Amino acid sequence: MNAIEIHGAGVSFGEKTLFADVTFSVPRGQCVGLTGLNGAGKTTLMKAIAGLQELSAGTIAVSKGSRVGYLAQQHRAEGAHTVYEEAKKSFDALFRAEDDLRRLEEAMARENADLTLLGEQYQKAQDRFDRLGGYGWESRLQGVLKGLGLTEDKWEQPVSLLSGGEKTRLALARLLLDQNDILLLDEPTNHLDIDASQWLTDFLARFDGTVLLISHDRYLMDKLCAGVAQIENGRLRFYKGNYTEYCRKWEEECRAQEKRYNKQQDEIKRQRAIIARYRSFNREKSIRAAESREKALARMELVDAPETHDELRLKFNCFRPSGGDVLTIRNITKRYGERTLFAPFSASVKQGQRIAVLGANGTGKTTLMDILRGTLAPDGGTVTRGVNVDIGYYEQTHRDFMGRENVMDMVWAGNRDLTQTEVRSRCAAMLFFGEDVFKEGRVLSGGERARCALARLSVSGANTLFLDEPTNHLDMDSREVLEDALERFEGTILAVSHDRYFINRLFDTLWIVRNGVVTEFKGSYDEFLQAERGNAEEAAPVNKTQLARARAKERDAREQAKKKKQALREKEAQIEQAEREKAVLEAYFADPSHYTDGETMQKKQEAYRAVCAKIERLTEEWMEESE
């Protein structure tokens, strides 16, 4: 059964059609991802499903009785109440159910209460209370808040005083705590650090409902999605499998499309050459042959040309190799007031090594990077740089790209030995064409600043790259280009990142900054999770499809338990009814006057033996079924 059914959906704004004839479904209990270029219509389609955007054509149907929760990209909690009070609102229905239980308990305690009727009402109220979460609501609430990075020191803080990112996390917490059957999530990992993103991934993997997901978080898409719907040029195509499988199938489809197109274009050129040759003969027979081939060409069903997009071209070159020892770190420490960011930490960085620095927001990752590249002094310990180590730095805030300098000058600053032609060529490779190179930094978008910063870094010739959140502000295609370039890079890389897909793909050494301590782990991010949890099965990649069958079994088990409980209640009622029939017969036998009617007495005795046998049989069945 499908949770969401979309048939022929289209949205137009004036003469512009955003998308048309969109038809696909989201099966109940599965996660489906929505992908496509910015502006393709992903968010608009999600709003239409949520009932916040009217369709120009087609229909959208959500399964009857389903509760739908929608998280927009800029969705933020607001109000003067506290964080804890805001999150607690998700349990209003539970609190009403608890009030009903207390009211029924008071009614049952009164004299002359109809205990049978009140007992039935109480059982229904108890079932509803349990279904809504029961007495475990508080631990669930606290677990979600902590999981999303809203720690106890924030709980009594007014919502109005939270940062924009914290308000978004609180809105997400409300959504996850609500009893929703369908979750529509638009960039849910925005404003989440790596720990909170992993917690959300695990939460959604266990979620028993349906998820429609828009996200640039490729790790999240990879672990959860059973299918990916791609919107491109106003059309939607659906691919089974997770994000990695979607990418593979999409690339195969593009190559096949290009091959079919080129083959047909070659055939069209061949036919046109033959037609031209026939016509050059200028004879009746050859002209008829030319016309026949022209008609055949006109009837030919043309293969669409492959979709083309301007793509980044990125390459990092080292002007010279560094020595084998890039950095030697001995007992470095850093404190701010009474707070220790990290206790004495020692390590060595070798040439060609790829190290990712992980940790929650505010743990000191960027501070550690600043100390290692020599722009901040440690409170203790030393950092020794090796021979011929040339460091290139990518800063996540892009402070150097927000002034009045234009794009070309900012890129040129990375290497003054380049000619103007070489700089313009590098700018074009990063999608700054024509007059774009004269745009000032202060008017650039976040994505443009990121591309400009990468362009400058790529011409610097550095053999050691320090990267602070390099995939921020990049779309999925651009992230892939960056990763390909870094894979080919022959130097050393240290990166701070929350992008788990990026970390998994490129890095084999992790430095984890946590609780004032930096620890080193040799391995990928998934291997780190496995080691953290101490259970290979639990840490294995979580896929929504892989869990669907297990969740179905759990639902069946709950349903069977419910049916068994109902059957036991019905058996108990049958036993009580038989006991009442037995008591009536025993009362009949206690009256001596009834023995004068021998025929009736014989029937009553047969009925008595039958009801006693029935009670014995029902009791045995009840005992067997209750085990």
N, C-alpha and C positions, 0 to 999 in steps of 0.2 A: 504494500500500500504506500502511496506517495503522500508526503506531508505538504508538498507544494506542487501545483500543476500550472504551467504557463503555456498558453496557446496563442500563437500569432501576435504576441505583444509588440507594440511599437510606440515610440514617443517622438513627437516632432515639436519644434519650437519655431513657429512661423513657417518659413520655407525650408528650414534646416531639419532633416531627419537624423535624430541621434542614433536610433536603431529601429529595425523593422522586422516583422515576422519571426520574432524570437519564440521558440518553442522548446521547452525542456522541462524536466521534473526533478524533484529532489526526494528520493526515497526516505521514508520514515526511519529515523535512527541513524542516518548517515550524515557525513559532512561533505559538502560540495564547495569548491573554491570558484570564485569569479575573478578572472584575470583579463588584462587588456591594457592598452596604453592609457595614460591620463587623458580624460575627456572622452573616452570611448562610450561611456554610459553605464559603468558598473554601479556607481552610487545611485544613479537615477533609477535603475532597475530594482535595486534593493529597496529604495524608498517606495516604489510602486507596490512591491510585495508587502511592505509595512503599512500600506494604505495612505502614504503621505504624498504620493505623486499620481496624478491621473494619467491613464493610458490614452494615447491617440487612437489605438486600435488594439484588438485582442482582449484576452481575459486572463486573470490570475485568480486561482482558487487555492485557499489554504484549508487543510483538513478540518472538518467540523469539530468544534469544541476545543481546538488547540489554542493555547496561550502563546502569543508571539512577543518576544522581547527584541528591541532594536537598539543597537549602539551605533550612533553616528560618529564620524571622525572627530568632530568638535563637541561631542556630547559632554556636558559638564554638570555635576551636581551643584546646586545653589541653595542658599538659605542661611539664616542666623543660628539654626540649631547645630548641635555638635555632630561630629563625624559618626559617633556611635549611634546617636539618635536617628540620623539619616539612614544608616544601614539597617537599623532595627525596624524601620517602616516595612521592610520586605516581609515581616512576619505578622502583619496586622491580622490577616485571615487566621493564622494559627492562634493568636491571642483571643480572637473572637470565639474560636472553637473551644479554647480552654475555659472561657467564661461560661459557655454552654454547659460544659461538664460540671463546673461548680454549681450552676443553677439547678441542674438535674440532681446532683447529690443532695442539695438542700431540700428539694421536693421529695426525694425518696426517704428523707429522715422524718418527714411529717407523719402524724397519725392518719390512718385510713388512706394512705397513699396507694395508688394502683401500681404495685411493684412490677407487675407483668408489663404493662404499657410503658412505664418509666424505664424499666430495664431494657426494653427494645430501643427506646429513644437514646438511652445512655450508650448502648453498644454502637449505634450509628454515629453518635457524637465522638465516641472514643476512636472509631475507625477513621473518621475525618481528621481528628487531631493527630493520629499516628501518620496518616497519609501526608499531612502538611509538615511533618518533621518532628512532632512530639517534643519531648523535653530536651532533645539534643540541639535545639535551635541556637543556643548561646555559643556552644563550642563551634558550630558550623559558621556562625557570623564572625567569630574571632579568627577562625582559620582562614576565611576568605580575605578579611582585611589584612592579616599578616602576610598571607601569600602574595597579595598585590602590592606589598611594600608600605602599607599604612599601619605602622607599628603603634604600640600602646601609647606612646607619647603624643600621638595625633588624635586619639579617640575622643578626648574631651575638648578638643579645639573646635571653634566655630567653623563651619564649612566655608563661610565667606572669607576666612583668612588663609585658606589653602592656596597653593600655587595652581596654575592652570593644569599642569600635569597631574597633580594630586586630585583635583576635582574630576578629571577624566577617569582616574583610577577608581574613585569612589562611585562614579556613575556605573562603571563596569562591575564593581562589587554588588551594587543594587541589582543589576541585571542578572548576575549569577546566583544571587540569593533568592530572587523571585522564582515562583514555581512555573517557569516557562517550559513549554514543550518544544518551541522552535526559537532558536537564537539567530538573529541577523546581525553579524558583526562586521563593521567597517573599520579596518585597521586597528584591531583590539590591542596589539602590542605597542602601539605608539605610547610614548611616555613610560614604558616599562623597562626596567633594567633586565639583565640576563637571568637573574634568579626569579624575578616575577614572571618573565616570559616563559620560563621552564615550568613554573607552577601552573600557569594558565594552560599550557600545552597538556600537562598531566590531568588537569581538571576537565578540560574539554574531551580528552580521550575517554574519561570515565562517564561523561555526561550521557544520559540515557535517551536524550532527545535528538532533534535534528538541528544541524548547523549549516548556515550559508555564510561563507567567509570571503571577505575582500582583504587581502593583506600583501604587503611587500616582504613579509617575514617568510622566506622560502622554507625555513626549517619547520615552522608551524604548518605550512601548507603540505609539506612532505610527510609529516607524521600523522596528520589528521584526515586529509582529503581522500575520499574514495573515487572522486571524479573532479574534473576541472572544466568549467565552462568559459570559453574565451570569446570576448566580444571584440570584433575587429571590423572596421569599415561598415558598421551598422548591422552586421550579421553575427550570429552566435553559433559556435561549434562546440560540441561536447566531447570530452575525452575521458575514458575510464582510467582510473589509476590516480596515483598521487602526483605531486608537482614534478618530480624527476621523470616519471613515466610520461607525463604530458609534454615536457620539453623534448623528450626523445621522439615521441610520436609526431609532434609538431614539426620538428626538423626533418624527419623522414618524409612527412607530407609535403613540406616545402620543396625538398629536393626532387620528389616525384613530380610535383606540379611543374617545376622548372624544366625537368627532362621532357615531360609531355609537351609543354609549350614550345620549347626549342625544336623538338622533333617536328611538330606541326608547322612551325614557321619555316623550317628548312624545306618541308614538302610544298608549302605555298610558294616559296621562292622558285623551287624546281618547276612547279606547274606554270608559274608566270613566265619563266624562261622558255618553256615549251610553247606556250601560247604566243609569245612574241616571235618565236622562230616560225611557227605556222603562219602567222599573219604576214611575216616578211616574204613568204612565198607568193602571196597575193593571188592565189588560185581559189576557185570556188570550193574545191574539196578541202583544202587546207584551212580556209576561213570557217567552213562548217565545223571542222575539228577543233579550231580555236574557240568557237562559240560554245561547243559542247563542253569543253574543259572549263570555260568561264562559268557556265551554269553549274557545273559540279562544284567549283570553288564557292560560288554564291550559296550553295546548299550546305556547305561544310559547317558543322557546329564548332565554333571557335573555342579553343581552350583559353581560359582567362590567363592573363599575364601574371606571373608571381608577384605577390605583394612586396613592395620595396620600401624600406625606411632608411633614413640617414642613420648610420651607426658610428659609434665612437671607434677611433683607431688609437690604441694606446700602447706604448712600449717604454720600458724603463731600461736605460743603458748605464753601465758603470764605466766611467772614464778610466779607472784603474782599480785593480782588485785590492782589497784590504789584506792585512796580515791574518794569520789563523786565529789569533786571539783578538776579538773585537772589543769586548768590555770585560774587565775583571772587577767584580763587585765584592767588597769586603765589609760586612757588618754595618751597612748603612741603616740609619734610623731617621725618623721624622716625626715631630710632635707639633701640635698647635695648642698652646696653653697646656691644660691638663690632659688633653686627648693625644694618645699615641696612634698615629696613622699606621705605622708598621714598626715592629720591633726589629732588632738587628737581623739583616738579611744579607746573605752571601750567595753569589752565583757567578758563573762565567758564561759569556756569550761567544760562540765560535762562528767563524766565517760560514755563511750560507745557512745559518740556523733560522728557523721561523718560530717565533715565540709570541703567543697571544696572552694578553693580560686581562684577567677576568675578575669580576667582583660587582657587588651592588653599587648603586650610585652613592657617592660621598665617601667611599672607602679609601681613596687616595691613589687611584690608578694613574690619573693624569699627573699627579704630583710625583709619583715614582718615575714616570717617563721624563719629566722635566729635570729630575736629579740625574738620570742616566745620560741625558743629552747635554748636561752641563749648564743649564740655564737656572738651576736652583740648587743651593748648597744643602747637603744633608746636615742633620744635627749631630751625627756621628758617623764614622766609617768613611770609606773612600771608594771612588769609582775611577779606574784607570783605563784610559782609551788606548787601543792598540795602534800598530803602525799603519799608516795610510788609511785610516778610518774617516770617510767623508759622510757626514750625516745629512740626510734630507728629511724635513719634518712637514707633516700634513696635520694642520690644526683643525679641530672639528668646528670651532666657532667662526673661522675664516675672518678674523679681525683685520688682516692685511688686505682684504678684498672688499672693503666697504667704503672706501674713500672716493676721491675724484679721479684717481688714475684709471685709464681705460684698460680693456682686456689685453690688448697687445703689449702695452707697457708692463702690466703685471706679470705676464708670461715671460717677457724679455728679461725681467729682473732675475729669473732663474738661471740665465746664462747670457752674459753680455757679449760673448764671442759670436753669437749667432747673427746671421744677416736678417734683414727685414723680411726677405722672402722665406727664409727658414722659419721665422717666428709665425708668419701668416699661415704657412703650411701646417705648423703644429696647432695653431688656433682652429683651422679648418678641420683637422683631424678630431678635434673636440667639439665640433659642430658650431663654431663661431665663423659664419660666412660673411663676406662682403662688409657692409657697414657695421655688423655686429662687433667687430674687433675694436670699434671706437666707443662702445658703450662703457659708461663709467661704473665702477664697482658698486657704488651706492644704489644703482637702479637694477642691479642683477637680482634674479631670484635665487633661492637657496640652491637649487640644482645647478644653475649657471655658475655660481661661486664655486661649487664643488668641482665642476668641470675645469674651471679656470685654475683652481689650486692644483688639480692633478696634472694639468698641462705644464705648469711651472715646475712641479716636482719632476716630471718626466724629462725635462731638458737639463736638469741640474747635474746629471752625471753621478749622483751620490751612490755609494756602494752599500750604504746602511740606511734603511728607511724606517723612520719612526712615524707610525700612522695612528691618529686618534679619531676613532669612529669614521673610517673612510667611506663606508657604504651609506652613511646618512645622506639624505637628499638625492640619492641616485635611484632611478627606476630599476626594475629587475634586469632589463637588457644591459643597462650600463654597469650594473654590479657584475654581471657575467663577464663583460669586457675587462673590467678592472681585475677580476680574479684570474682571467687568462693571462693578462699582462704580468701579474705578480708571480704566477706559476713559472713564467719564462725568465723572470728576473734572476740573475746569478748571484746577487748579493745577499745581505742579511736583512731580516724584517722583524721588527717588534711592533705589535699593534694592540691598541685598546679597542675592544669591540663588544657590542651586545648581539651582533649578527651571528647566530649559531651556525647557519649554513656556511657562511664565510669562514668561520673558525674551523669547522669540521673539514672543509675542503683543503685549506692551505697549511694549517699549523699542526706540528707534531710535539710541541712543548707548550705547556700552559703554566702561567704564574697566576695563582689564585690569591687575591687580596681579601682577607676576611678576618674580622675581629682583631685588627692590629697585627696580623701575621701574614707574611707572604710565603706560600708553599709552592713547590714546583711539582708538576705532574708530567710525565713523559707519555704522550699518547694523544688521541683525538678527543673531541668534546664528548662524543658518545661513549668512548672508553672511560672518560672521566666520570660521567654519570653512572656507568656500571660500577666503577670502583667506589663511588660515593655511596651508592645504595647497597653495595655488597650483595647484589642479587642479579645475575645476568639476565634472567627472564624479565625482571621488573625494569631493568635498564635498557632492554632491547628496544629498537625503534618502534614507537607506538603508531599503529595505523588504524584508522577508523574501520576500514573494511575487515581487518583481522579481528577486531573486537566485536563486530556486529553479531556474529554467531554466538559468542559467549554471552553477550547481553541478552540475546533472544532466549538463550537457555535460562538465564537468571529470571527473565520475565515469565517464562513458562513455569519455572519452579515456584515463583511467587503466586502465580495463578493457580497452580495445583495445590499449594498450601492453603489458599483461600477456599478452594472447592472442598478440600478435605475438612477444613474447619466447619464449613457449612453443612457438609454431610454428617459430621459428628453431632452438630446441633439438631439436625433433623432426626437422627437416630435416637438422641436423648428424648426428643419430643415424642417419638413413637413409643419408647419405653414408658414414659410418664403416662401416656394415654392408655397403654395396656395395663399398667398398675392401677389406674382408676377403674378400668373395666373389671379387673380382678377384685378390687375392693367392693364394687357394687354386687358382684356375685357372692362374695363371702357374706355380705350383709343379708342377701336373700336366703342363704343357707342357715343363717342364725335365727330365722323366724320359723318355729315348729309348724305353723299353720300351712306352710308351703309344701310340706311333705305329703299332704293328702292327695295332691295331684301328681301321680307317679310319672305320667308322660312328660309333663312340663319339667319336673325335677330332673328327669333323665337328660333332657335337652340342655338344662342349665349346667349339669355336671360335665357334659361333653364340651360346652362352651368354656367352662372353667379349665378343663385339661388343655384345651386349645390355647387359651390365653396364657397359661403358665408356660407352655412350650414356646409360645411366641416371645415371652419375656426372656426366657433362657437363651433362645436363638439370637434375639436382638442384643442382649447383653454380651454374648460371646463375640458378635460382630463388632460391637462398639469397642471392646477390649482389643481386638486385633487391629482395627483401624486407628486406634489412638496410640499404638506403639510407634 
